[in-house]
């Protein structure tokens, strides 16, 4: 009697497996494709917005790091290190004659092109003359004389939203991203 019950379970299992081995029907495949399509329509806009924010943070971190580089170079070399901005990018250089202009006597440390940053646009700076100088005592200076406090504004456009980050430098050389 036990053997007969075992035989029934085995034959049931074989017929059950045979049903699944046959494959999918066209309707089942179409339902799966429809579900994947709907899920991708929901997820893709969120991914593009996240990518835009990621690229913006990456660009802001680069500008922040280059400000730190200028500040540390000024301390190390005992001379003003200047960062100047324009619509194409910015340059970090040791400004040996303190004129806030990159000329033949200056030592270029780094140049950055805005096109290196995916989907990020340089909006503006609030530095006088679009330049800021870091002095050996950690203070900042501006081309017009006085302190060089200000900010750099970067933007990126995600899905239906504009993201903005500011890299802010105060008169005592403190740098932050907001």
Protein Blocks (a to p, Z undefined) as FASTA:
>chain_A
ZZmmmmmmmmmmmmmmmmmmnopcfklmmmmmmmmmmmmmmmmmmmmmmmmmmmmmmmmm
mmmmmmmmmmmmmmmnopacdddddfkbccddddfkonopacfkbccfbdcdfklpghia
cfbdcbehhiacddfkopacdfkgpjfbdcdddddddehiacdddddddfkopacdZZ
